Amino acid sequence: MTNELFLDKICAILRQHTRFLTFMAFLSTFIILFGFWIFLSGLLDPFHLSLGAISCALVSRISGDLIFSQKKADRNHLSQIFRFIRFLPWLLYQIFIANLYIAFLVLHPNMISLIDPHIIRFKVRLKSDLFLTTFANSITLTPGTITILIQEGHFYVHAVDRKVADDLMTGEMEDRVARIYQED
Amino acid sequence: MEIVAILLLCAGTFFYLTGTVGLLRFPDFYSRMHATGKSDTLGTLLSLLGLAFYAGFSFTGVKILFIAVFIFLTSPTATHALLRAAFDSKVPPWTKDGRSLRDKEVRRK
């Protein structure tokens, strides 16, 4: 009997604790968003401030658990950011090539015979959310490939022809993205 | 400065144009997203960069660069979300040989 009471108490405390954490996530998201709103608008009259407060509150209510959900503190966060910045020029270059390639395909009079769209599926090595997100976005931004689905470590990618699919399969981009998030 | 801005805006508009032409010419939903999703990203980036040059390195210019960064982050996600929605509701992809899914192994050097 006392045992059950004890458990109930712990559950209540835990529930309050989670509610507190949710509230803190909401509050911190709200403060960041609202600070950004004031920075961007530069208007400090009550009308614009209340507009900002309402929209920031809505966004924090809906997606406040996104930014502060990962409790695991990352030791090499800073070096990750640094390596991500070094990865950016290559990505920008790839985006530029992608657009030229698509522009070439689009404006080619015999376009239908050049393209061969299909979906490919392959496995990836790393599992962290950040890696998967960066990799998926990089695939979508580079020549002729778009990530459709990530399921159980498999990537489903739509490729516009064989050549870009084979380029992706050399694994160069995966290596580059993996290098950002690797432990060292 | 203004000449750079005009060149960037022209380049951005060119990519918007190819995106629209691709939307009209490509055979199915999936390949159309290749045309629009990608050209929109680069078109918007170039146009915004042109506007940032036109505004000079003022507060407005910094704000425009912020918008460019957000477009850069959100645009591929939106493209992916659209394709995912089509895939989930079983829109058939247009293919040449009728086989839509190919399994591939990543080659290692």
Interface residues (C-beta under 8 A of the other chain):
Chain A: L40 G42 I95 F96 A98 N99 I102 A103 L105 V106 L107 M111 I112 I115 D116 P117 H118 I119 I120 R121 F122 K123 A136 N137 T140 L141 G144 I146 T147 I148 L149 Y156 H158 V160 A165 M169 T170 G171 E174
Chain B: F14 F15 T18 G19 V21 G22 R25 F26 P27 D28 Y30 S31 M33 H34 A35 G37 K38 S39 T41 L42 F59 K63 F66 L73 P76 T77 T79 H80 L83 R84 F87 P93 W94 T95 K96 R99 S100 L101 R102 D103 K104 E105 V106 R107 R108 K109
